[in-house]
Amino acid sequence: MRFFDLNKSIWQWVLLIFLAFIWGSSFILMKRGLESYDNFQVASLRIFISFLFLSPVIFRNFRKIKKDQWWKIIVAGLLGSGIPAFLFTTAQTKISSSLSGMLNSLVPLFTVVIGLLFFQTELRKMKIVGVLVGLIGAIGLLNSTGSISFDNEEMIYGSLVVLATLCYGTNVNFIKSKLEEVSSLNITAFGFLLIGPIVGIYLFSTDFIEITQTDEKAPLNLFYIALLSVFGTALAVILFNMLIKRVSAVFASSVTYMIPVFAIFWGFVDGESIGLGQLLFISVILSGVYMVNRDRLMELKEERKKRKSASA
């Protein structure tokens, strides 16, 4: 019997929370990287390092990818990692990391809308209500920090994050619908195969090496970007793709509602205070996530009953 079994609800939740922790930390890591490098360099580093980290998998499993799967994997790579990486770093040159993290909570809504419009996804009312409750909690949490002040610049750059969440929501449905037969590891690794070398060529055509040699903070900030690449991009995407294959697209995407919880955690570690209002809205977010997954829990219980009856 496997210890880590994603067919079990408890491990689905554990993985969901773990991913929220990793991605909740990614915004501050991007912020540190932007202290030394420009937005395109940080995004390129994130993708290129992830490509290097996953290159052994690419060489080992190259023949396992069928001809008709290549275009699907490329699409998943662009939607899930390539395009959003540049959108997020560009947005964070003008908006705060907390606002960026909060706008990221739109992913489940786009997952629902894209699923209904283009992937014939069937959704129960409880899941839709859960998505809306989670969004209310995310907006309330942002309000409780006092960080909303939408001037024209924030609206423009904030829209880049919204576009990134549209990519994520589309990708969740796309993987669920088109790439069920490809392993999560291969989806992730080969998704970087096309974009990794291209951004690597771009990166080394910039002043990246000069900055690394002359900026005192650059080596440490490069280390932060490496953490972002290995954990926040490569490993996290592999785990997320594993989760997508086991649960509903809406439940998987609800990880974005939990990201602000860990963003506040990092703020607390950094000396920021946490008020009762923030704790209240964190509870609202978690309630929304539970409601999204409620039908899934009932399905799992029914499956267990059927197995017991069959084995009796």
C-alpha positions, 0 to 999 in steps of 0.5 A: 500500500502506497503511503502517498496516495493521491486517490485519498482525500487527505493527501489531496488536501495535503498537496493542495496546502503544500502547493499553496505554501510554495506559490504563496512564497513565490511572490516575495521571491520574485520581488527579491529577484527584481531588486537586481534584475529586470522583469524579463531577466527574472522570468527568463531565469525562472524558466531557464533554470527550471529547464536545466533542472528537468533536462535529465527527465527530457533526455530519459523520456524523449521517446515516450512522447507521441507525435500527436502529444507534442503540440498539446504539451507545448500549449500546456507549457506556454499557458502553465509556465511560459506566458504567466512568468513574464506577465507576473514579473512585469506586473510586479514592477508596478504593483505590490506582491500582495496585490499580485497574489490576491489577483491570482485568486481569480484562477478558480473563476476562470477555470469555471468559466473556461470549463463551461464555455470550451470544455463541456465541464459539468459543475454543481451549484455547490462548487460555483458557490464555493468559488464565489465564497473564496473570491469574496474572502480573497477580496476581503483579505486584501481590503483588510490589509489596506493595500487596495488603491487602484490608480490607472497604473495599478489597473493596467499592470494588475490586468497583466496578472488577470491575463496570467490567471486566465492562462492558468484557468485555461491550462487546468482545463486543457490538461484535464481534457487533453493530456490525461494519458501523459504523466505529470512529470513529462507534461512539465519537463517537455513543456519547458523543452521549447521555451527553455532554450529560447529564453536562455538565448535571450537571457545571455544576450542581455547584461545578466552576467554583468549585473551578476558580477557587479551587483553585490546583492545579485548572487543572493537574489539569483539564489532566490530566483533559483529557489523560485525556479526549482520549487515554485516552478518545476517541482510545484508544476509537477505536483499540480499536474498530478493533482489535476489528474486526480481531482476536479479542475475547480478543486485543483485551481482553488489552491490560489485561494489559499495562497494569500494565507501564506502570504500573510504568514510571510508578512508575520515572519517579517514582523507584520501584525495580523488582525482579527479581520485578516483571520476572519477572511482567511476562514472565509477562503478556507470555507470556499475551498471546502465547499468546492471540494464537498462533492468530491468528498461525497464521491470518494465516500460512495466509491469506498462503500462500493469497494467494501460491498464488492469485497464483502 
